[in-house]
Amino acid sequence: MHILLASIAALWLLVSISTAAVTQSPEAKAQSADVAETKISDLKTVPAYKYNPIGKPDPFKPFIEQELSPKKKTESRTLPISPLQREGIEQFRLVGVSGDDHHRIAIVQDVKGKAYPIFLGTYIGKNSGRVVEILPDRVIIEEKNKAADKQAKRLTIKLRKDEGEE
């Protein structure tokens, strides 16, 4: 029964489509052909778009230029990094040395009374001085001169003893 109904529906659909095509007037067929022709002819006459990059920004170039000149790089390195490098070496006082012969730590104090620990290799002073040796009673700091032909200057900060001690 279902097959019979499906075949009748298919037959009715074919008949309705064929009668619609036959009943369409020749004038309507001509109009639909003209519309199709004008659409195709319009497409043929439209020129293809071509991109012209002259006077336009490069879309792949970053907005922010990240060029760092060598001058700016050296300026950032010369800025003081720690409070020990903001004052001259003469502004610090050695208040203590701790450790054994292999590993020593020294404590220096600035004019404001703030204490800082220093180790071998610690930068101290305005002239890029560096701790090269820590002895039981003194700290030796080496400052490189700006002129390359001169040797480095060695400065010593001695541990001050109280008046009663000897």
C-alpha positions, 0 to 999 in steps of 0.5 A, spaced: 500 500 500 505 504 501 509 503 495 502 504 491 501 511 494 509 513 493 508 511 486 502 515 485 505 521 488 511 521 484 507 520 478 503 526 480 509 530 481 512 529 474 505 531 471 505 537 474 512 539 472 511 538 465 504 541 465 507 548 468 513 548 463 508 547 457 503 552 460 509 557 460 508 562 454 513 563 449 514 571 451 515 568 459 521 564 456 524 569 452 524 574 458 527 569 462 533 567 457 534 575 456 535 576 464 540 570 464 544 573 458 544 580 461 547 577 468 552 573 464 554 579 460 554 583 466 559 579 469 564 579 463 564 586 463 566 587 470 574 588 470 578 584 475 580 587 481 588 589 482 591 591 489 596 597 488 600 598 494 603 604 492 601 609 498 598 604 503 602 602 509 605 595 509 600 590 513 606 586 515 610 591 518 609 592 526 606 598 528 612 600 533 619 600 531 624 596 536 630 599 534 635 600 539 641 604 538 648 602 541 648 608 545 641 606 548 644 599 550 650 602 554 646 607 557 642 602 561 648 598 563 651 604 566 645 606 571 646 604 578 643 597 580 644 597 587 644 602 593 652 600 593 653 603 587 650 610 588 655 612 593 663 613 592 667 608 596 669 613 601 662 613 604 662 606 606 665 603 613 667 596 614 663 594 620 665 586 620 668 580 616 665 573 617 667 566 615 673 562 614 679 562 609 675 560 603 668 563 604 668 570 607 662 575 607 663 583 609 658 588 612 659 595 610 655 601 612 653 607 609 653 614 612 645 613 613 647 607 618 644 602 613 648 595 612 649 591 606 653 584 605 658 584 600 662 578 597 667 577 592 665 580 585 660 585 588 660 591 585 661 597 589 662 605 588 660 610 583 666 608 578 664 600 578 669 598 583 669 590 584 670 586 591 676 582 589 679 580 596 676 580 603 681 579 608 680 578 616 681 586 617 680 589 610 676 589 604 680 590 597 676 593 591 679 594 584 676 600 580 678 600 572 680 606 569 676 609 563 683 609 559 684 602 557 692 603 557 692 604 565 692 599 570 686 598 575 686 602 581 686 598 588 682 601 594 682 598 601 677 599 606 679 597 613 676 595 619 676 600 624 677 598 631 674 601 637 679 605 642 680 600 647 681 594 642 688 593 639 
